[in-house]
Amino acid sequence: VQLVESGGGLVQPGGSLRLSCTISGFTFERGNWALSWVRQAPGKELEWVAGIWSRSGDKYYADSAKGRFVISRDLAKNMLYLQMTSLKPEDTAMYYCARGRAQVQEKVVKKDDFPYWGQGTQVTVSS
């Protein structure tokens, strides 16, 4: 299983970014896999952002992401996405895609909560 994020960068407050996660080692169409985006700001703990089930497409969001972020997947391409709009400086973090859970009640998660992680892509929101 391999997860590779891309699409991060520097963006001004109020701007948008779309993160992508290229997935190999398992196929969306052959199973209903739990996938999430998780972020970690400097000096802070891992924070769950959004999750989705690969086949059903059921989506879940942290309060901080509701109304601004949209998680999606492409079954044919085996890709996971996070469209982020109205970005704020507090969204600055390393963003990871992870497999293992789609709906998370707690705000803070641990590395062990997800068996598989990507290497992360940095998002910096600053003027």
C-alpha positions as CSV (number, residue, x, y, z in Angstrom):
1,V,0.0,0.0,0.0
2,Q,1.4,3.4,-1.0
3,L,-0.1,6.8,-0.6
4,V,1.5,9.9,-2.2
5,E,0.2,13.4,-1.6
6,S,0.7,16.4,-3.9
7,G,-0.8,19.8,-4.5
8,G,0.4,21.7,-1.4
9,G,2.0,25.1,-1.6
10,L,1.8,28.7,-0.5
11,V,-1.5,30.5,-0.8
12,Q,-2.9,33.8,0.4
13,P,-5.7,33.9,3.0
14,G,-9.0,33.4,1.2
15,G,-7.4,31.4,-1.5
16,S,-7.9,27.8,-2.6
17,L,-5.9,24.6,-3.1
18,R,-6.7,21.1,-4.2
19,L,-4.7,18.3,-2.7
20,S,-4.3,15.0,-4.4
21,C,-3.4,11.6,-3.1
22,T,-2.2,8.9,-5.5
23,I,-3.0,5.5,-4.1
24,S,-1.6,2.1,-5.1
25,G,-1.7,-1.3,-3.5
26,F,-5.4,-1.5,-3.3
27,T,-8.3,-0.6,-5.6
28,F,-11.3,1.6,-4.7
29,E,-13.7,-0.5,-6.7
30,R,-12.6,-3.7,-5.0
31,G,-13.6,-2.9,-1.4
32,N,-15.1,-0.1,0.6
33,W,-12.0,1.5,2.0
34,A,-11.9,4.1,4.8
35,L,-9.8,7.1,3.7
36,S,-9.0,10.4,5.4
37,W,-7.1,13.6,5.3
38,V,-5.3,14.4,8.5
39,R,-3.1,17.5,9.2
40,Q,-0.5,18.5,11.6
41,A,0.4,22.1,12.3
42,P,3.9,23.0,13.7
43,G,4.1,22.1,17.3
44,K,0.6,20.6,17.4
45,E,-1.0,17.2,17.4
46,L,-2.5,15.3,14.4
47,E,-5.9,16.7,13.5
48,W,-8.4,14.7,11.5
49,V,-9.9,16.9,8.7
50,A,-12.2,14.8,6.5
51,G,-12.9,11.2,5.6
52,I,-14.7,9.2,2.9
53,W,-15.6,5.6,2.1
54,S,-14.0,4.7,-1.3
55,R,-16.9,2.8,-2.8
56,S,-20.0,4.3,-1.2
57,G,-18.6,7.9,-1.2
58,D,-20.1,8.7,2.2
59,K,-18.2,11.8,3.5
60,Y,-17.5,13.2,6.9
61,Y,-15.9,16.4,8.0
62,A,-14.3,18.0,11.1
63,D,-16.0,21.2,12.2
64,S,-13.0,23.1,11.1
65,A,-13.5,21.8,7.5
66,K,-17.3,22.0,7.1
67,G,-18.4,24.5,4.5
68,R,-14.8,25.1,3.2
69,F,-13.3,21.8,2.3
70,V,-14.6,19.0,0.1
71,I,-13.2,15.5,0.1
72,S,-13.7,13.4,-3.0
73,R,-12.4,10.3,-4.8
74,D,-12.0,9.2,-8.4
75,L,-12.8,5.5,-8.6
76,A,-11.3,5.1,-12.1
77,K,-8.1,6.8,-11.2
78,N,-7.8,5.5,-7.6
79,M,-7.2,9.0,-6.4
80,L,-8.3,10.9,-3.3
81,Y,-8.7,14.7,-3.3
82,L,-9.2,17.5,-0.8
83,Q,-10.5,20.8,-2.3
84,M,-9.9,23.6,0.1
85,T,-11.4,27.0,-0.2
86,S,-11.5,30.2,2.0
87,L,-8.2,29.1,3.4
88,K,-7.1,30.7,6.7
89,P,-3.6,31.1,8.3
90,E,-4.7,28.5,10.9
91,D,-5.0,25.9,8.0
92,T,-1.2,26.0,7.7
93,A,-0.1,22.4,8.3
94,M,1.4,19.3,6.7
95,Y,-1.5,17.4,5.2
96,Y,-1.5,13.6,5.0
97,C,-3.8,11.2,3.4
98,A,-4.3,8.0,5.4
99,R,-6.2,4.8,5.2
100,G,-8.0,3.1,8.1
101,R,-10.8,5.4,9.3
102,A,-13.4,7.6,7.5
103,Q,-15.5,9.0,10.3
104,V,-13.6,10.3,13.4
105,Q,-15.4,11.7,16.4
106,E,-12.3,13.1,18.2
107,K,-10.4,16.1,16.9
108,V,-7.0,14.8,17.7
109,V,-5.8,11.5,16.3
110,K,-2.8,9.3,16.7
111,K,-0.5,7.8,14.1
112,D,-1.6,4.3,15.2
113,D,-5.3,5.2,14.4
114,F,-4.5,4.7,10.7
115,P,-2.4,1.8,9.4
116,Y,-1.3,3.5,6.3
117,W,0.0,7.1,5.7
118,G,1.4,9.2,2.9
119,Q,4.5,11.3,3.4
120,G,2.5,14.6,3.5
121,T,2.3,17.8,1.5
122,Q,2.8,21.2,3.1
123,V,0.1,23.8,2.9
124,T,1.1,27.4,4.0
125,V,-1.5,30.1,4.2
126,S,0.1,33.5,4.5
127,S,0.0,36.9,2.9
